[in-house]
Amino acid sequence: MTAAEVVRVERALGAVLSADGGGGRAHRTDFHGGRLERAGADVRIFSGPPPAPWRLPLPDPEPLDDPGGAAAALAALRTRFGRGSRLHYTQMSSVRVVAGPGTGDPMPQRRRVWSLTGDLRTRGGRTVPVGRSGRGPGAARLPEPAWLDTIGRLLAAVDRAEALETGAPPAVLSPQAAGVLLHEAAGHFAEGAADGTPVLSHRLRCRVAGELVCLDDDPLAEGGPAHYDRDDDGITALGRQRIVVDGVLVRQLHSAASAARAGAMPTANGRAASVLQRPLPRMSNLICRPGGTAVDELVENVGHGLFVHRLADGIRFGDTVEARLVLGEVIRSGRRTGNYVTGRVRERADVLTRIVELGDRGEFTDNALCGKDRQMLFDVGTCAPAIRFSALRCTS
């Protein structure tokens, strides 16, 4: 290696278990290799351990869950929620190291993540998307009683739901639903450009949310799905960073490349799905500071409107944000009615400027999956309180 070279090395184990109409299937992977980057030259991808003179040995990654136990847990879920359900349990365990200018002493970083994805079938034949993910072993979390009860109630409510009429009612979003909009509308807006161009520093000082909203990014947050001491550029994480203060963007999230192009300091947010891919500016744990209002008070303050229990499949298209409204509930005279609806949220990217009240308790959402630029990360966390919006644009 020379002073102008950056090398990234990884040892990784992976497994995907599937349970659907074709029965159970399993696929396992075992990878050892890396990526050598030279200034002004093509990237070199290599397999196997790096040359001994580089002095970049890696310990073994943590072993994966017992495949028999994970398969049994997945099959039990499918039996409980109907043979029409399709479920996929993915787990990955890796060790990475980065060496090069500005990375300090090479230090192996361990990562263990999992996800449960697919669709569950209700008794009435409707489908409900499943998305759970996080760090650490996951098989023991598949049969958690609290989650099973929550999903059971969700499926029963979806079966009774009617199509939502097109409109823009005032709305209260549960912490899970609020997290989806915060992630798409504010989190991605705060990220620098993938390759540093175009430079997006003009976004600083832009209003992205109502004045009540303060957002932090923290890779060391307690209970957060993301947890790392150094990012995939080898930059040391310093902890919580304020990115939105009183609704205004005050800091961008950078990888080493995007920071260099913008003339800014890297923020330890360079993240990659594997060492074979370039690190992109990505959120770690996005945290919205709570307010002081209980959820029942938020509902009462709406008067007539909508309570959004769950959103899924959030995506940002330029100046618009969309998500599937898996389950909503009509609010009348400040009370939830038990009249359920389903539909879709189709909003402008400035939707967060209509936030008028924050709940008093933040919760990490159970889905930390993010597939920005076709790089799927399992550990992009969002912690949000329930949030009241003055209006939320919805369609059937």
N, C-alpha and C positions, 0 to 999 in steps of 0.2 A: 504493500500500500504506500501511496505517496500523500503529501500534505493536501493535494487537490482532490483526493478520492474519498468517497463515502461508501461504506459497505454495510449492508443490512443482512443479518443471518437469522434463520428461524428453524426451530424443530417443532413440529406440530402433529397432533393426533386429532382425527375427526371421525364422527359417526353420525349417520342419519337413519333413524328407524321410522318406518311408515306403516300405518294401519288404515286400510280402506277396503273397498269392495274386492280388491285383488288379494286380500289377505295381508299378512305381515311381511315386510321386506327390510333388509338391513344393508347398509353400505358403509365401509370404513376406509379411511385414508391415513397415510403415514408419510410425512414430508420432512425433508432436511435439505435446505438449500438457501440461496440468497440472491442478492442484487448488488452489483457494483456500479457506482455512478462516477464517471470522470467528467470534469468540466470540459465542455466543448466536444465530447465524444458520445457515442452511443452507449446506452445502458447495457451492461452484461449480466445475463441471468445464468446462474450456475446451480447445479444439484450436488448434493452431498456436502460434507464438511468443507469449510474454507481451508486454504493452504495453512500448514502449521506455522509458518513465520508470521502470519497475521495475529496469532495468539487470541483467537476468539472461540474458545471451546464453549459449548453449551451443555448444561445439565439436561437430564431427561425431563420432559414435561410430566405433569401429574397424570396418573392413569385416569381413563374415562370411567364412567359408571359401568357397573356390571351389565352387559347387554341383555342377559336373561331377565334381570329385575326391571330394567327400563322397558323391555318389550312387554312384560306382563302388566306393568302400570299403564302403558299406552293401550293395550288391548282391553283392560278394565274400563278405561275412559270411554272407549268406543262402544263397549257393551252397555254402559250406563246411559249414554246419550244417543244411542240408536245406531243401527247398522249402516244407515246412510251417511254417517259422519266420516270425514277424511282427516286424519291427524298425522303430523310429522314432528318427531322429536329430534332435534339437532344438538350436538354437543361438540365443543372444540376445546382443546387444551394445548397451549403453546408456550414456548420460551423464545424471546427475541433479544437481539443485541444490535446496537448501532455504534459504529466507530467512524470518526472523521472529524473535520474541523468544527469546533464549537460544541462537540458532544461530551467533552470531559472523558473520564475513565469509562471504558465500556462496562456497562452493568446489565446483566441479564434481567429481563422483565418477564414475569410469569403472567399468563392470562388464561382463565378458565371460564367459559361462557356456555350458555344453553338457550334453546328456544323451543316453544311449542306453538305450532302454526297449523292452519287448516280451516275446516268448516265443520260446525256441528249442525245436525238436523233436528228441528223441532218436531213435536208430535204432529203438528199440522203440515209438515213438509217444507217449512221455510228453512233457509240456511242462515247461520250466524257465524261470522268470522271469529277465529280464535287467534289471539296474539299475546303470548307471554314470553318473557325472556329476562335474562339477568346474568350475574356472575356466580361462579362456584358450581358445585354439582347441582343438577336439576331434577334427577329422577325422583328423589324423595319429595319434591315439591309438587309433582303431578297429582297425587291424590289428596292434597291438603283439604280438609273438611270445609274450611271457610270459603275457599275458592269454589269448591264443588257446589256448595249451597248457593253462592252468588250466581254462578252460571245457570243452575237449575231455575232460579227465580227469573233470570234474564230470558231464558228460552220460553218459559211459560208466559211471560209478559209479551214477548214478540209475537207469539201465536194469537194474542188478543188485539194486537195493534192494528190500526187503520193507517191508510196513506195520509201523510201530512199535506195540508193545503199549502200552496205557494204563498209566501208572505215574508214579513220581517218583524216577527213579534219580539217583545222584550223577553229575555231568557236568562235562566240560571243554569250554568254548566257545572256538573259534578267535577271533582278534581281530575278524574281520568279524562273527561271530555275537554276540560280547560287545558290540560297538558298537551293535547293534540294541537290545538290552535296556537298555543304559545310556542311550541316546537316549530311549527311550520311558518307562522307569521313573523316571529321575532328571532328565534334561534338561528334559522337559516339566513335571515337578513343580516345577522351580526357576523357571519362567517366571511372571511376573505375569499377572493376568487381562487378557484382550484389550482391554477398554474400561475397565479399572481397577476394575470391580465384578464380583463381590464382592472386597473387599480380601483378599488371601491372605497377609498378614503373619503369620498364626497358624502358617503352615507353617515359619517359621524355628525353628531348634533341634529340628526333627523328625528322627528317624533315618530315613534313606532307604536305607542300605546298611550292609554289614558294616564293622567298625572299620578294616579295611585300606584302605578306598576313600577316595581324595581326588580331587576333580574340579575342573577349572578351565574357564573360558570365555575364549577368546582369539581375537579377530578378526584378530590380527596374527601368529598362529602360523606358523612356517616350514613350508611344505608343506601348509598347511591349505586346503581348498576355499574357505572364507570368507576374504576379505581386504579390509578397508576401514578408512580413517582416520576417517570419520564415518559414523554410521548414517543411516537414512532420516528421522530427526527433526533431523538436523544436529548431533547431539551427538558430540563428539570422543571417539574410542576411546583409552583409556589403556593398553591391553594386557591382560595376563593377570589374571583375577580369580578368586580362590578362591570356589567356591560350595558345595562339600561338603568338609568336613574330618573325617577319622576317621569317615566314614559319616554325619555330621550336616550338615543344610542350614544354612549360615551366611550366605548372601547370595542374594537373588532377582535375576532378570534383568528389567530394566524398560525399557519405552519411556518417552517423556516423559509420556504420558497416564497410564500405570499408576503411574509414580513419583509424580506429583502427587496421585493419589487415595490412595496409601499413605503419603504424607508422607515419601518416601524420595528419594534422589538417583537420577537416571536413570543407567543403566549402559551406554549406547550399544548397546542391544540392540533398538531399535525398527527393525523390518525389514518391508518391503512388497514384494510381487511386482511392483507398478508404482506410479507416483505416483497413479494413479486409486483406489488402495485405501489404507486407513488403515494406518500402521505398527503391527505387533503386537509384543509382547515375544517374541523368538525367540532361540534359541541362535545363536552364530556357529560357532566350533570348540570342541566339548566334548572335553576331554582328561582321560583317566584316567591318573594317575601309575602307572607299572609297579612290580611287586614285584621279587623276586630269584630266581624259580624258572623253570627251563627248561621248555619244553612237555612234553618226554618225562618229566620228573619229575612234572609235574602229572598226566599220564596214569597213571603208576605209583602215585601217591598215591590215585587213585580206587579202585583194586582192580577191582571189577566195576561197570560203568556205561556211560556214553554219551559219545562225542566228537561234538560238533556242529560240522560243517564250515561249514554255511551256513544262515542264516536270511533270510527275505524278507518283505515286506509287513507290517512291524511296525505295530501300532496300539495305542493305549491307550483303553480304555473306562472312564472313572471309576476304579474300584478294581481293574481287571483289565488285563493286558497280554497280547497275543496276537501270534503270528508264524507264518508257514509254515516248517516245518522241511524245507528243500529237501533236505538230506543230512546224515545222522548215521551214526556207525559204532560198533558194539558194542565195548566194552572188557572184556577178560577177564584176570584176574590181572595187572592193570597194563600190559596190552599192547593196542594196537589190532589188531583181528582181520581186517579186510577184509570183515566182514559189514555191509553198508550197510542203512540204514533211512530211510524218509521218514515224515512225519507233521505234527504241529502242536504248538507250545508254547502252553499256556493256563495263565497264571500270575496270581497276585495281584500287585498293584502293589508289594508289599514284597519281591518276589523277590530284590532285590539284598542283602537282609539275610542271605541264605544264601551269600554269597561267603566262601570260606574261604582262598583262595590266589590270588595274582596272578602272571602270567608276567613275564619279565624284559625284554620289549621291546614297546613300543607301535607300532601301525601305524594309519595313516588308512585307513578303509574306502573302497572304490572307489565307493560310492553315497552322494551327499550330497543326495539329493532329500528334501524334507519338504513335505507338503501341509496343514499345520495351518490350520484354519478356511478351507479352500478357496483358500488362497494358496500356490501352488507355488513354493518356492525351490529352486534348483539347487545352492546352495553352503552347506549346513548340515553341517559336517564333524564326524566323530567319530574320535578316536584312542584305541585301546584295546589292552591286552595280551590274551593268552589268559587266561581266568579259570576257576577251579574252583569249582563250586557243590556244596554238600552234598546238594542235591536239586533237580530240575527237573521240573515237572509237564508231561507230554507225553501226547498222544493220537494215534490213528491218523488 
